[in-house]
Structure formats: structure tokens, C-alpha cells
Amino acid sequence: SNLQNYIDLNRSYFSSFTIPNGTEVILKSNPNLSTSSVSLVIDGGELSFAETEPGMAEILTYSLASLLQNQLDKKHSLSVIEYDAEVKAVTGNEYSQLTINCSSKDLNECIKTLADTIIYTDITPALADGIIFDMTSRWKVKNLTPDYQLLCGAMKEIYNGKIEQKLFNCKQDRPGTMEFTRIEQNYTT
């Protein structure tokens, strides 16, 4: 059937490998395309820190994305990768995700850069401060919208007393005050 042919064809595009720090990577690669995307899904989102450090997951995810983008930009400027690569970050309630969009020609080098960035780079205080500033600005704008205030009220009723309720607290600033040492500790674990 057509559906089975589609499934079989797509299954052949998947492969997996493990980077040196033990993280398993699942890759879907279609040799007929000129662009590729690589996503790293991290088990841990806002719920991981909702109780004590709201916003921490987003800080960590955006920090890693920024460090990765800087490394890819350097490699492009040195002609190690031929085309610009773009990094996008998303932090959900239960997971965080980084996605690299790049030329298929540069895919292997982008994956190597992702692994090296995870293993060998560290967040600096200046990077953390910039990300916290951006997050705080976005939070203040979001928090002032009537839609979000209504959502917070509804979630308070739905999740009354549960940890999910802490994700929808219009009265608490996010990310709040954080010490760099806590960001650094969470980044390395």
C-alpha cells in the first residue's frame, strides 16, 4: 500500500548514534534534500524548576542555544561550514529542545559542534545576565496581557495545589532573582 511504502521509505532515513557524553542522538536524513535539521530534546522543562527556581530551564536552554549559535557562526566565518546555520530553542513544561537548521553539506560538522558545545562550553555571567534581561522583559509584557491573566486564573483553579499551578503565577516575576552559581551548577548537571 502507499502508506506502507511511505513508512518504509521514511524508516530508512533514520539512524542513531551516541555523542561522547552519553547522549543518544536520533537522526532523520534525506539525501535528496539540500537542508537538514537536527533537534536535541532535553528531558527537563519548566516543571523541573517550578517549585524553587522558575525560569531556570529557559535560562539553561537559551544559554546553550546562544553558545551553540556562536560556535556555528565562528565555524562559518572560518569556512569550516559552508553556509549559515540557525539555532532555535524552545522550553516546554516537561522538555526543552534545540534545533539546528543547516545545509545538508554542513550537517556532520553541525552535529559535531553541538556535541562539543554541550561538553566543552560554559555559561558566562554576561551571557546569563543578557538572557535573564531578555526573559524578564518578555515576561513583563506577557504578564500584562488580559489573555494571560485570565489563563493564570483558570490554571489556578484547574491545578489548585499542584506544581503546574506555579507555571501560571501572574504575581511572581520570572525568572526572578537568580545567583549565577545556581545557573552554573544546573548547567553542568
Sequence and secondary structure as in RCSB ss.txt:
>XXXX:A:sequence
SNLQNYIDLNRSYFSSFTIPNGTEVILKSNPNLSTSSVSLVIDGGELSFAETEPGMAEILTYSLASLLQNQLDKK
HSLSVIEYDAEVKAVTGNEYSQLTINCSSKDLNECIKTLADTIIYTDITPALADGIIFDMTSRWKVKNLTPDYQL
LCGAMKEIYNGKIEQKLFNCKQDRPGTMEFTRIEQNYTT
>XXXX:A:secstr
 HHHHHHHHHHTTEEEEE TTS EEEEE  TT SEEEEEEEEE  GGGTTTT TTHHHHHHHHHHHHHHHHHHHH
HHTTSSSS  EEEEEE SSEEEEEEEEEGGGHHHHHHHHHHHHHH    HHHHHHHHHHHHHHHHHHHTSHHHHH
HHHHHHHHTTTSGGGGGG TTS SS    HHHHHHHHH 
